[in-house]
Amino acid sequence: MPPDGNTKTLLLLLSVVFLTLRICHGGRILIVPLEGSHWVNMDFMIRALHSRGHSIEVLRTDKSWYIKDDSLHYNTITVSVTEAFNHDFINPILKKIIDIERGESSVLTFASLQVEMFTAMFNMHRIICQMATVMFKDKELMNSLKERKYDLVLTDPAWGAGIMLAQALQLPLVYNVRWITSGEGHLAIAPSPLSYIPMTGSGLSDKMNFIQRVKNLIFFAIWQIQDGFLINPQYQTVCDEFFGPEVRYSDLLQGADLWLMRVDFVFEFPRPTMPNVVYIGGFQCKPAEPLPEHLEVFVQSSGEHGVIIMSLGTFVSELPADMSNKIAAAFAKLPQKVIWRHKGDRPATLGNNTLLVDWMPQNDLLGHPKMKLFVAHGGTNGIQEAIYHGVPVVGLPVFFDQYDNLLRLKERGGAKILTLATVDKDNNFLEAIQKVLTEPSYRLNMQRLSRLHRDQPMKPMDSALYWIEFIMRHKGAAHLRTESYRLPWYSYHSVDVVLSFLAAVAVITLLPLVFVRYVRLEKCKKKKKD
């Protein structure tokens, strides 16, 4: 029997009350994100937090690349800057890196690449420190932020503006993290033995021989030098100016209440961790939704051969023309249909089986039954989506962590990697694709990883939301934080204890010798007198 008018009114009132209570019990969260692909995964988290009734405000610059000023899920707070991390900043750097990597492999090439990366990192953090300085000098802005009484700051610590802002506002701090200003996140808070924890950029796995461990140590030294001389001092200068020299930026970085780590141990090599690190790898992944009609028609036209997709992420919109032509020619020889996210001039060798698009619903394509292969640059988001849907990968890394991400899939039998220096040589690209397509182990291994990833007691996004709300309920999580970061290096490694012990042993060992020598000298003196 259908409900009458009074029943409908009652149900409507109950719904309004429920929604009102939900909103009233929601928290107020200040988000300081990073641009590019980092913003893409932060946006997923923002939408989930908004759906639970939380009020979200996002700090952005007036030159923002990805973060729009109008959204149903958040309000923006805009900071005026003269420089920003956007396409104008990143595109020239990428062009230089691609040119260097396509050259002959040598010590000079490696050194040139490191100098370029050092310069890029220095300038990126210089821009962020300028942004932080502008914020802290704007008394009206800072007073407004304090008056809003946020429950916490959620930031991506790959840059430090959000870390310092949480200190200025004296708020609990939560990270949506894989990278921090000084490298991979675990290195800042968890024991990381270099014997089996490979450094980013080293191209090593967790199984290393002696020479590889030497190489790993060298890369660790490179990261330490970069942080110690190029990055940390910039942030410390800001801290000195606004918080005083007694506040160390490294302590602020390590002192976050919660680290929501964008990996899991299906993807990452096993390693030591800490109680306030929660693993949410693949939190942005979800079952595939129906494709737009034009894409579905194209995919279905592939028949039994299936579809390949290629995307090099948010940073790399186009490759050099000669490389694009070689890749297009290789695609044209395949029976599969290809969807390629590509900007710039249309490759002259493009085949009828290849569709160029400015944007693609990547998650939905990877989850389509006809999907056979993903040609990817190795960004964390794409790798996690490939694992979630069990799609094998041919990797074409460009810079930073991308090779290391793909290496983790290769070690588990789910990917084959090409470098920019070899992708357009001979038939390397075509042969790599054909091998992954025809060798069943690649798909079987990725499907195994997919089953492992999905077999969890709580979905990664639900886990992230639970712990964010935990921090809000308890005003932080001091009981989960280790105090190790407050220790000087010699105390952390017990150098002072070892030296004290050695000194005690030396005294105990040498004292009898000194005494015996003294007695002998006294006897000699006595004999001489006699």
C-alpha positions in Angstrom: 0.0 0.0 0.0 1.6 3.3 -1.1 2.3 5.8 1.7 -0.2 8.7 2.3 0.7 12.4 2.4 1.4 12.4 6.2 3.7 9.4 5.9 5.6 11.1 3.1 5.9 14.3 5.1 7.2 12.3 8.1 9.8 10.5 6.0 10.9 13.8 4.5 11.3 15.4 8.0 13.3 12.3 9.2 15.6 12.6 6.2 16.2 16.2 6.8 16.9 15.6 10.5 19.3 12.7 9.6 21.2 14.8 7.1 21.3 17.8 9.6 22.7 15.6 12.3 25.2 14.1 9.9 26.4 17.6 8.9 26.5 18.9 12.4 28.7 15.9 13.5 30.9 16.5 10.5 34.3 18.0 11.0 36.1 20.9 9.4 39.2 20.0 7.4 41.8 22.2 5.9 43.5 20.5 2.9 46.9 21.6 1.5 47.4 19.5 -1.6 50.1 19.0 -4.3 49.3 19.6 -8.0 49.2 17.2 -10.9 48.5 13.5 -10.3 48.9 14.0 -6.5 45.8 16.2 -6.7 43.9 13.6 -8.6 44.1 11.1 -5.7 43.6 13.8 -3.1 40.4 14.8 -4.9 39.1 11.2 -4.5 39.6 11.5 -0.7 38.0 14.9 -0.6 34.9 13.6 -2.3 34.7 10.7 0.2 35.1 13.0 3.2 32.4 15.4 1.8 30.0 12.4 1.4 30.4 11.8 5.2 29.3 15.3 6.0 32.7 16.9 6.6 33.3 20.5 5.5 36.3 20.8 3.3 38.4 23.8 2.4 41.4 23.6 0.0 44.3 25.9 0.0 45.5 26.7 -3.5 47.5 29.3 -5.4 46.0 31.8 -7.9 48.1 30.0 -10.6 46.8 26.5 -9.7 47.2 23.9 -12.4 44.6 21.3 -11.5 42.7 22.6 -8.5 39.5 24.4 -9.7 38.0 27.3 -7.8 34.4 26.0 -8.1 33.4 22.6 -6.7 30.5 20.9 -5.0 32.8 19.1 -2.6 35.0 21.9 -1.2 35.6 25.6 -0.9 38.9 27.2 -1.9 41.2 29.5 -0.1 43.5 31.2 -2.7 47.0 32.5 -2.1 48.4 35.0 -4.6 51.9 34.0 -5.8 54.4 35.1 -8.5 55.5 31.5 -9.3 53.7 28.1 -9.0 54.2 24.4 -9.6 52.3 24.1 -12.9 52.7 23.1 -16.5 54.9 26.2 -17.1 57.3 25.0 -14.5 57.3 21.2 -15.3 57.2 21.1 -19.1 60.7 22.5 -19.7 62.1 20.2 -17.0 60.5 17.2 -18.6 61.8 18.1 -22.1 65.4 18.3 -20.7 65.0 15.0 -18.8 63.7 13.2 -21.9 66.6 14.6 -24.0 69.1 13.4 -21.4 67.6 10.0 -21.0 67.6 9.4 -24.7 71.3 9.9 -24.9 74.0 7.3 -24.6 74.1 5.6 -21.2 77.2 6.8 -19.3 78.4 8.3 -16.1 78.0 11.8 -17.7 74.4 11.0 -18.6 73.7 9.9 -15.0 75.4 13.0 -13.6 73.5 15.3 -16.0 70.2 13.7 -15.0 71.0 14.1 -11.3 71.9 17.8 -11.7 68.7 18.4 -13.6 66.7 16.6 -10.9 68.5 18.5 -8.1 67.8 21.8 -9.8 64.1 20.9 -10.3 63.7 19.9 -6.7 65.5 22.9 -5.4 63.3 25.3 -7.5 60.1 23.5 -6.6 60.7 23.8 -2.9 61.9 27.4 -3.4 58.5 28.2 -4.9 56.6 26.4 -2.0 58.7 28.3 0.6 57.8 31.6 -1.1 54.1 30.6 -1.0 54.4 29.8 2.7 56.1 33.1 3.4 53.3 35.0 1.6 50.8 33.1 3.7 52.4 33.7 7.1 53.0 37.4 6.4 49.3 37.8 5.5 47.9 38.5 9.0 44.4 38.7 7.7 44.6 35.3 6.1 46.2 33.7 9.1 43.7 35.2 11.6 40.9 34.0 9.3 42.3 30.5 9.3 42.6 30.4 13.1 39.0 31.7 13.5 37.6 28.8 11.4 38.7 26.3 14.1 39.6 23.4 11.8 39.8 19.9 13.3 42.9 18.9 11.4 45.2 19.7 8.4 45.4 17.0 5.7 48.3 17.5 3.3 50.6 15.9 0.8 54.1 16.2 2.4 55.9 16.0 -0.9 56.0 19.7 -0.3 56.1 21.4 3.1 53.6 24.2 3.1 50.9 22.2 4.8 53.3 20.9 7.4 54.3 24.4 8.4 50.7 25.6 8.3 49.6 22.9 10.7 52.4 24.2 13.1 51.2 27.8 12.7 47.6 26.8 13.5 48.5 24.2 16.2 46.4 21.5 14.5 46.6 17.7 14.3 48.4 16.8 11.0 47.5 13.9 8.7 49.4 12.9 5.5 48.2 11.6 2.3 51.6 10.4 1.5 54.1 8.4 -0.4 56.8 11.1 -0.9 58.0 13.7 1.6 60.2 16.6 0.9 63.3 14.5 1.5 62.3 11.3 -0.4 60.2 8.2 0.3 58.0 8.6 3.3 59.1 5.6 5.3 62.7 6.8 5.5 61.7 9.6 7.8 60.0 7.6 10.5 60.7 3.8 10.2 64.0 1.8 10.4 65.2 1.4 6.9 68.1 -1.0 6.6 69.9 -0.3 3.3 70.7 -4.0 2.9 67.2 -4.7 1.7 65.4 -1.3 1.4 66.1 0.0 -2.1 66.5 3.7 -2.5 64.3 5.5 -5.0 66.2 6.0 -8.3 68.5 3.1 -7.7 66.6 0.7 -9.8 67.1 -2.1 -7.2 64.8 -4.6 -5.6 64.9 -5.9 -2.1 67.3 -8.7 -3.1 70.8 -7.1 -3.4 74.3 -8.5 -3.8 77.3 -6.7 -2.5 77.8 -4.4 -5.5 74.1 -3.5 -5.5 74.3 -2.6 -1.8 77.2 -0.3 -2.5 75.0 1.3 -5.2 72.1 1.6 -2.8 74.4 3.3 -0.3 75.5 5.8 -2.9 71.9 6.7 -3.8 71.1 7.0 -0.1 74.0 9.5 0.2 72.7 11.4 -2.9 69.2 11.8 -1.2 70.8 12.9 2.1 73.0 15.5 0.3 70.0 16.8 -1.7 67.9 17.1 1.5 70.7 18.5 3.7 71.9 21.1 1.3 69.1 22.0 -1.1 65.7 21.3 0.5 65.7 21.3 4.3 67.6 24.6 4.7 64.9 26.4 2.6 62.1 25.2 4.9 64.2 25.8 8.0 64.7 29.4 7.0 60.9 29.8 6.9 60.6 28.1 10.3 63.3 30.4 11.8 61.5 33.5 10.6 58.0 32.6 11.8 58.4 30.0 14.6 61.9 30.6 15.9 65.1 28.6 15.5 64.1 26.2 18.2 61.5 24.7 15.9 63.2 22.3 13.5 61.4 21.6 10.2 62.6 18.0 10.3 60.8 17.5 13.6 57.6 19.0 12.1 57.9 16.7 9.1 58.4 13.6 11.2 55.8 14.6 13.9 52.6 14.0 11.9 49.8 12.2 13.8 48.9 9.9 10.9 50.6 8.8 7.7 48.1 7.5 5.1 50.5 5.7 2.9 49.5 5.3 -0.8 50.9 1.8 -1.1 50.3 -1.6 0.3 52.5 -4.7 0.6 51.0 -6.3 -2.5 52.9 -3.5 -4.4 55.7 -2.5 -2.0 58.6 -4.6 -0.9 58.1 -5.8 2.8 59.8 -3.4 5.2 59.7 -2.2 8.9 56.9 0.3 9.6 55.3 2.3 12.5 51.9 2.2 14.3 50.8 5.6 12.9 51.3 4.4 9.3 48.1 3.2 7.7 48.4 1.6 4.2 45.7 2.7 1.7 47.3 1.7 -1.6 44.6 1.7 -4.3 42.2 3.7 -2.3 41.1 5.5 -5.5 40.4 2.3 -7.3 36.8 1.1 -7.9 34.8 -1.2 -10.1 34.6 -0.1 -13.7 31.6 2.0 -14.8 30.1 1.9 -18.4 32.2 3.7 -21.0 31.0 6.7 -23.0 29.2 5.4 -26.1 31.9 6.3 -28.6 34.6 4.5 -26.6 32.4 1.5 -26.0 31.8 1.2 -29.8 35.5 1.4 -30.5 36.3 -1.2 -27.8 33.7 -3.6 -29.0 35.0 -3.3 -32.5 38.3 -5.0 -31.3 36.6 -8.4 -31.4 38.5 -11.2 -29.9 41.8 -9.4 -30.0 40.9 -6.9 -27.3 42.2 -3.4 -26.5 45.5 -1.7 -25.4 45.5 1.6 -23.7 48.5 4.0 -23.4 48.9 6.9 -21.1 51.9 8.7 -19.7 50.1 10.5 -16.9 49.3 14.1 -16.1 52.8 15.5 -16.6 53.8 14.0 -20.0 51.3 15.2 -22.6 53.4 14.4 -25.6 56.7 12.7 -26.6 59.2 13.9 -29.1 57.8 13.5 -32.7 60.2 10.8 -33.8 59.5 8.7 -30.8 55.8 9.1 -31.2 56.1 8.0 -34.8 58.0 4.9 -33.8 55.4 4.0 -31.2 52.5 4.7 -33.6 54.1 2.5 -36.2 54.4 -0.3 -33.7 50.8 0.0 -32.7 49.7 -0.1 -36.3 51.2 -3.6 -36.7 49.0 -5.1 -33.9 45.6 -6.8 -34.3 44.4 -5.1 -31.1 42.7 -1.7 -31.0 44.6 1.0 -29.2 43.4 4.0 -27.2 46.3 6.5 -26.7 46.1 9.5 -24.6 48.1 11.9 -26.8 48.4 15.6 -27.3 50.3 17.5 -30.0 50.7 16.7 -33.7 49.1 13.5 -35.0 51.9 10.9 -35.6 52.4 10.4 -39.4 52.6 6.6 -38.9 49.3 6.3 -37.0 47.3 3.2 -37.9 43.6 2.8 -38.4 43.5 0.7 -35.2 44.6 3.6 -32.9 42.4 6.2 -31.4 44.0 9.4 -30.0 42.2 11.1 -27.1 43.0 14.1 -24.9 41.5 12.3 -21.9 40.4 8.8 -21.1 38.4 7.2 -18.2 41.4 5.1 -17.3 39.9 3.1 -14.4 36.8 2.2 -16.5 38.9 1.1 -19.5 41.3 -1.0 -17.3 38.2 -2.7 -15.8 36.7 -3.5 -19.2 36.5 -7.2 -20.1 38.3 -6.6 -23.4 41.3 -4.9 -21.9 44.6 -6.7 -22.7 47.5 -4.4 -21.9 48.3 -1.1 -20.3 51.3 0.9 -21.6 52.1 3.2 -18.7 54.7 5.6 -17.4 54.7 4.1 -13.9 52.9 6.6 -11.8 51.5 5.3 -8.6 47.9 5.9 -9.4 48.0 4.0 -12.8 50.1 1.1 -11.3 47.5 0.7 -8.5 44.6 0.7 -10.9 46.4 -1.9 -13.1 46.9 -4.1 -10.0 43.2 -3.6 -8.9 41.9 -4.7 -12.4 44.6 -7.4 -13.0 45.9 -5.8 -16.3 49.6 -6.5 -17.3 51.8 -3.5 -18.0 54.5 -2.4 -20.5 56.3 0.3 -18.7 57.8 3.5 -20.2 59.2 5.4 -17.2 60.2 9.1 -17.6 61.5 10.3 -14.3 61.6 10.2 -10.4 59.9 7.1 -8.9 58.4 5.7 -12.1 61.1 3.1 -12.9 61.0 1.9 -9.3 57.2 1.5 -9.3 57.4 -0.5 -12.5 60.3 -2.6 -11.1 58.0 -3.7 -8.3 55.6 -5.1 -10.9 58.4 -6.6 -12.9 59.7 -8.4 -9.8 56.3 -9.9 -9.4 56.0 -11.0 -13.0 53.4 -8.5 -14.1 55.3 -6.0 -16.2 58.1 -5.5 -18.8 60.1 -2.2 -18.7 61.6 -0.2 -21.6 63.7 2.9 -21.2 63.4 6.1 -23.2 66.8 5.3 -24.7 65.7 2.0 -26.2 61.9 2.4 -26.8 62.4 3.6 -30.4 65.4 1.4 -31.2 65.0 -1.6 -33.5 61.6 -3.3 -32.7 61.9 -3.1 -28.9 58.6 -1.5 -28.2 56.6 -3.9 -30.5 58.5 -7.0 -29.2 57.8 -6.0 -25.6 54.1 -5.6 -26.2 53.9 -8.9 -28.1 55.7 -10.7 -25.4 53.4 -9.5 -22.6 50.3 -10.2 -24.8 51.3 -13.7 -25.7 53.0 -14.9 -22.5 50.1 -15.9 -20.2 52.2 -15.5 -17.0 52.0 -11.7 -17.1 48.2 -11.6 -17.0 48.1 -14.5 -14.5 50.5 -12.8 -12.2 48.6 -9.5 -12.3 45.3 -11.3 -11.6 47.0 -12.9 -8.6 48.1 -9.5 -7.3 44.6 -8.2 -7.9 43.1 -11.0 -5.7 45.6 -10.3 -3.0 44.9 -6.5 -3.1 41.2 -7.0 -2.9 41.3 -9.6 -0.1 41.3 -7.1 2.8 39.1 -6.8 5.9 38.4 -3.1 5.1 38.5 -1.3 1.8 41.5 1.1 1.6 39.2 4.2 1.4 37.2 3.1 4.3 40.4 2.6 6.3 41.5 6.1 5.4 38.2 7.7 6.4 38.1 5.8 9.7 41.6 7.0 10.7 41.0 10.6 9.7 37.9 10.7 11.8 39.8 8.9 14.6 42.3 11.8 14.6 39.4 14.3 14.7 37.6 12.5 17.6 40.8 12.3 19.7 42.5 15.6 18.7 45.5 13.7 17.4 47.2 10.4 18.0 50.2 11.1 20.2 50.0 7.5 21.6 50.9 6.2 18.1 53.8 8.5 17.4 57.4 7.3 18.1 59.7 9.7 19.9 62.6 8.6 17.9 62.6 11.7 15.7 63.3 13.8 18.7 66.6 12.0 19.4 69.9 13.2 18.0 71.5 10.8 15.6 74.0 9.6 18.1 71.3 8.7 20.6 69.1 7.1 17.9 71.9 4.8 16.8 73.2 4.3 20.4 76.6 5.7 19.4 76.9 7.4 22.8 76.1 4.1 24.6 78.6 2.1 22.5 81.3 4.7 23.1 80.6 4.8 26.8 80.8 1.0 26.9 84.1 1.0 24.9 85.5 3.7 27.3 84.5 1.5 30.3 86.1 -1.5 28.8 89.3 0.5 27.9 89.5 1.7 31.5 89.0 -1.7 33.0 91.5 -3.2 30.6 94.2 -0.6 30.9 93.9 0.2 34.6 95.6 -3.1 35.7 98.4 -2.5 33.1 99.0 1.0 34.4 99.1 -0.3 37.9 101.5 -3.1 37.0 103.7 -0.6 35.2 103.6 1.7 38.2 104.6 -1.1 40.6 107.5 -2.1 38.3 108.7 1.5 38.1 108.6 1.8 41.9 110.6 -1.4 42.2 113.2 -0.1 39.7 113.5 3.1 41.7 114.0 1.1 44.9 116.7 -1.1 43.4 118.6 2.0 42.2 118.5 3.5 45.6 119.8 0.2 47.1 
